Amino acid sequence: MTATLQELADWLRAEFGEQQPLKRDGPPTVRRLALALEPADLPPEVDADALFVHRSLRVGHSWPGLGVLGVHDGFDLALATGPNYRLAHTLGWRDVRQVVWKSEVRGLIATPPQGNWADLQAALHAELGGEDSSWPPAPSAQPLKLALMNAMNPGLIEHVAAQGVQVYLTGQLRPSASAAAHALGLGVIALGHRRTEEWGLRRLAQELGAAFPDLQLRVYSGGS
């Protein structure tokens, strides 16, 4: 069964809460969908009927004739750092719960299956392809508990540390918050903003492929 552009938009709306995922009309029937984080990741000519672009506002008038789909905030919440239950499930985290700070959901607290820092770091590297920077937590006899957060500031660090978190995972290291993490003995892994978004884009393609088996999908990353 071939997908329609509207069916793809409806699926994105239902999955990620985007009110208007259809950013530009195109051919009603979509057999080939190209996915990218940025328009700059796409070649000048794309063999597709429609595009999914995370930062779709930058598409402008490029690739005329192709439909354009996009999800921004919902993608960041569900598929990057923050309350990314998909990543938690993939990595086998247990006791997963949301972190709410100042009335906003900012991430997850969970217990990883790994019992030490080196194994946790290795598991994250294997799934995400690396990290930007890190340092280990202070020694503790307690099982590892981590937080996956969509921001890094002293208030958030203190908030999760008070809940027994020993390792703080986020996209980008904020030097202003590093002192607070060191003072509280937290380990930190800056997974990389782009790296986590690329994981999310690959996961999105997998889920679209499962929902629309006849859809041909190609993920573009860094112009590839």
Helices and strands as residue ranges (DSSP letters): E 3-4, H 5-16, E 22-24, E 29-30, E 32-36, G 39-41, E 50-53, G 56-58, E 67-69, H 73-79, H 85-90, E 94-101, E 104-111, H 117-128, E 133-135, E 146-149, H 154-161, E 167-170, H 175-183, E 187-190, H 193-211, E 216-220
